[in-house]
């Protein structure tokens, strides 16, 4: 084993070699060799002064060891320290510092930078140093929302009231962290009080899918009331000139920074003749104790990959076994997901209950026995999770026709390598196409979809299309026509015009039984099972939503009882095979009910209120039930905070909190929890003999998110 002196000599020689490359104007090559050197050393205590000074040349100041630096370099590190809301200031790298300086000068920016750039540091430093009164952060996913909430709660409470859910009461100083759909609820507050700092994370989501229309609308409505805007996105070199004409992009400087804090090795194995499954096995055997993510295009593909690797990926760890057994007890005894988890194989997708997603990410980061995470875009685009290796199993999204774009590819591979953790990351391509392998960064062109342009052009209510003419004729009432169009413009109604016409055409049929949906007894929801009404509804819903629609009454009856009871009762009554569900289908249906079906009934409610004001129709209580998948509202929301419904139900049984109290608010519940510690809750469960192994881990994670 070499002595410290011998190690020091080797490091010195390597630094001299890198300096020579740098002096020959080969900065990229020199930087690459520096990352390999840092990756090999690992221990920062071994950094000699020459290495610290070399790191300085590349602007990577956080990597320097201040204790072993020369006086000049120590002084520089002090200059680049910034308050980011923690006990001690942190050193920013050169490019972070430049961006922060501009933001502190009140500039509005669109920043494009690699995933490993450290954009969150800049947000935290800006809040800590500038102390804006009201901050609004829009994020695209609940996973990213939870991550941001946990980070900011720890740093900025009690100075700020942090709001992430619907129905919360703003206070004097607020940080709103919301998805684009939730922003709409707080627009009145935004307009009355103005936003001091408006942040849009993953700004590239402004193009591409149906939710991008809602995001564009949210930005369009908020930006006139914000004093400063900061939009973040990865890997965009420039913005197409056509995009710059939109009002919400005016007076915002576009900044594209190509500054990598890690290096990636790309291994393209896609053209090798070897079977893909064998390639995967070889990679996993070579990287056994390293963190590895496997990107797959879909949930079924994830399950297939698990089947391939379960034969040779095994482990035995009490923590993983306890989590696996807990899931089997409270979800499904024969759940393959729980079996894979016990062997250190995680699966992340958007349909799973949120706390399961969150705990998997935490275990993947912390537990040395959980080294594999198979993931769809839900994790890649949702959470700031780092890994040593990324394996791209599929070069597409959802199906083989939707190939990964260059931007999507870079966003996936951006999870590989991370500041301070993995200086060198490995990307293994088991499938690839020319688009995937492009090295240049994309030009982002913001082209609003037709639906957004149509809604945004409803200012004058001029009748421009045959569909509008048809709607106006059906309504035979200019005021009602204008009310519907206004709600469309503001995205209060999300349905397209064709679906609205379908509702209006069949309004008489629909209004006859709609009010019975407010009943607490699902057996009286005749609206759902009426074949005539189903024919109308199914003209609007897609195929997946139709399947979920059939299960609304079943979920209404059994979902609060538990997952196993819901599945068993549905399968007992199933007259035909297509009606039966398994644990995986259970999650899919629950998600569709809480989003798509709830959205449909919310739109239907508003349209019927406009059509029949004299009947005082209001099924908002039913819409709330759908949104909460028939759980008490606070119980469902707590899952977003990391507390599973199973534990909430146990605490209700212990009479710790009466979750069935319809007047109960989230703020009241969180205050109640803050009066106790995680250990207090564990003891309450143990006293009532309701405690199960692993619930200490769950509760400690939940309390971390409360800033406790």
Secondary structure as UniProt FT lines:
FT   HELIX           4..23
FT   TURN            24..25
FT   HELIX           27..41
FT   HELIX           44..46
FT   HELIX           49..57
FT   TURN            58..59
FT   HELIX           61..63
FT   HELIX           66..68
FT   HELIX           71..79
FT   STRAND          81..82
FT   STRAND          90..91
FT   HELIX           94..104
FT   TURN            105..106
FT   STRAND          109..113
FT   HELIX           115..117
FT   HELIX           119..130
FT   STRAND          134..138
FT   HELIX           142..156
FT   TURN            157..159
FT   STRAND          161..163
FT   TURN            166..167
FT   STRAND          174..178
FT   HELIX           180..183
FT   HELIX           184..186
FT   HELIX           187..193
FT   STRAND          197..200
FT   HELIX           203..206
FT   HELIX           210..223
FT   TURN            224..225
FT   STRAND          229..233
FT   STRAND          236..239
FT   HELIX           241..245
FT   HELIX           247..249
FT   TURN            250..251
FT   STRAND          253..257
FT   STRAND          263..268
FT   TURN            270..271
FT   HELIX           276..286
FT   TURN            287..289
FT   STRAND          292..295
FT   HELIX           299..309
FT   TURN            310..312
FT   HELIX           318..330
FT   TURN            333..334
FT   HELIX           336..342
FT   TURN            343..344
FT   STRAND          345..348
FT   TURN            350..351
FT   HELIX           354..366
FT   TURN            368..369
FT   STRAND          372..375
FT   HELIX           377..380
FT   TURN            381..382
FT   STRAND          389..392
FT   TURN            400..401
FT   HELIX           406..413
FT   TURN            414..415
FT   TURN            419..421
FT   STRAND          424..429
FT   TURN            434..437
FT   STRAND          442..444
FT   HELIX           450..456
FT   HELIX           466..475
FT   HELIX           478..489
FT   TURN            490..491
FT   HELIX           497..505
FT   HELIX           507..513
FT   HELIX           514..518
FT   HELIX           522..524
FT   HELIX           526..529
FT   HELIX           531..537
FT   TURN            538..540
FT   HELIX           543..549
FT   TURN            550..551
FT   HELIX           552..558
FT   HELIX           559..561
FT   HELIX           563..573
FT   HELIX           577..579
FT   HELIX           583..592
FT   HELIX           593..597
FT   HELIX           598..611
FT   HELIX           613..615
FT   HELIX           620..627
FT   TURN            628..630
FT   HELIX           633..640
FT   TURN            641..642
FT   HELIX           645..653
FT   TURN            654..655
FT   TURN            659..660
FT   TURN            662..663
FT   HELIX           666..674
FT   HELIX           678..687
FT   TURN            688..689
FT   TURN            693..694
FT   HELIX           695..704
FT   TURN            705..707
//
